[in-house]
Amino acid sequence: MQSPYEQIGGEAGVRALVDRFYDLMDTLPEAATVRAMHAKSLKVSRDKLFWFLSGWLGGPQLYVERFGHPRLRMRHFPFAIDTASAEQWMLCMRRAMAETVSDAALRDFLDSRFEQLALHMRNQPG
């Protein structure tokens, strides 16, 4: 059985998803709050999410090789993340998946996993 990393198209598929995700975050007015949490340039964020997702989806552990364990909640704690922020993040990810992941079953699987991840990052009430 193929890993999600392989199903999405390996490095090229993960990069396409990440790039579309950040393009959407950068342009959708509905994502303004979550966009404001990022640096003016999204290059570092693009690379870090690409590295993280590569391993998270079952491919090369690029993030771990560079930085060690992701410790996602700890690394995101400086940002005030509430449910609305998590929903904005998911809006961008869902649209990016709709445009870059052709397999509907894979999109559904990833949607549920991404939603768990986004909600886990909340560190503010509401």
Buried (B, 14 or more C-beta within 10 A) or exposed (E): EEEBBEBBBBBEBBBBBBBBBBBBBEEBEBBEBBBEBBEEEBEEBBBBBBBBBBBBBBBBBBBBEEEEEBEEEEBBEEBEBBEEBBBBBBBBBBBBBEBBBEBEEBBEBBBEEBBEBBBEBBBEEE
